[in-house]
Amino acid sequence: MIVACTRGKPEAKPAARNVLLITIDTLRADHVGAYGWSRARTSTLDGIAKNGTVFEHAYAAAPITLTSHATLLTGRYPPGHGARDNGLRISPDVPTLATELHAKGFATAAFIAAFPLDHQFGLNRGFDVYGDRLPRGADGRLANERPAADVVNDAISWLRQNVARPFFLWVHLFEPHAPYGDPSNGSRPALERYDDEIAIADREAGRLIGALGPAAAGTLVVAAGDHGEAFGEHEEYGHSIFVYDTTLRVPLVMSGPGIPAGTRVSEAVTLADVAPTVMRALGLPMTKVDGIDLSPALFRTPLPQRELYAESFAPLGAAARRARGRMEADCVSEGRAVRRPDGSGRTEQRHRVAARRRAPADASRRSVLGRLAQRERRCARWRSRRTSPRSRL
Ligand SMILES: [Zn+2]
């Protein structure tokens, strides 16, 4: 442990040479062993936690892939980076970990596993290599995702070529995202299949970390989920609509040079804190961010009092996509969560669902209208329960 004393406050001396960032999509904190899940098969994440620091209450800034990753890589909440929903594009002038480290001479690479992070949405800026090629299915269409083993194979190949230079490597694994495992094996409970997928991602993350070899000693390893997953909580399945803990609380663990082992930080933190914390670990500044450097918490120095922010700005995707071409559909969910330092706070959910018919009536249109009407009724029920304890964060 390397500690310097500045005005009586201990803080981390920059000690890391490289950064390995692993994001596991759709990973709830409470399905990881280090966060108390007794049936977890997450030895890699638990190992990072044991050798480093666990942030017990870490929150995504949005319950959706592109938006959350953009916050993680920029240190900015969604209004500050512009990619407020999947399919939007990060503002081209916003610095990211990749652009900053590339400018400092780091070798930079990302290997991602799913379409929402495709280069066209702008997170590729600053990476020498952005591995986002997805396989084609038997029907010739591009798949939405690729297996963790393929992503990690590509990452290891790159690592072997670039390990001599300081590097920033980001690897994204998608397994826990629905569908959970083999859809034909639907007889097993969804939660068990979800845990199976987490175990696969964790195993592949372990293989990647193992490939660091001697470089591990100089590498800061950060692992996080991008958002959680709902299994019926607040009547939500999946993620992207609401801003409850269910889909915002994620694992965040880090280990490496200068990070004390076995530390657990209980204060609420946001994924917007990751970028400034990583930069601080490398001895580099990152300005104009919403997040803060978390390194004082590693040495039990209290973090500044602050509120954390999250939002949901997601169209109610499936219904809207199905409606496209048949009618204009306007389905928007907006949520805001403001969390106090102890993790408590309030959440606001606003929903607007409307559809205007354009095409002649047919069965599919009626189906879409029916779904929208059902959503609208559910939204009204949610709104009416906003003040009840169950609707709290
Ligand atoms: Zn995601």
Boltz pocket constraint, residues with backbone or C-beta under 6 A from the ligand:
constraints:
  - pocket:
      binder: B
      contacts: [[A, 25], [A, 26], [A, 64], [A, 65], [A, 66], [A, 226], [A, 227]]
      max_distance: 6.0
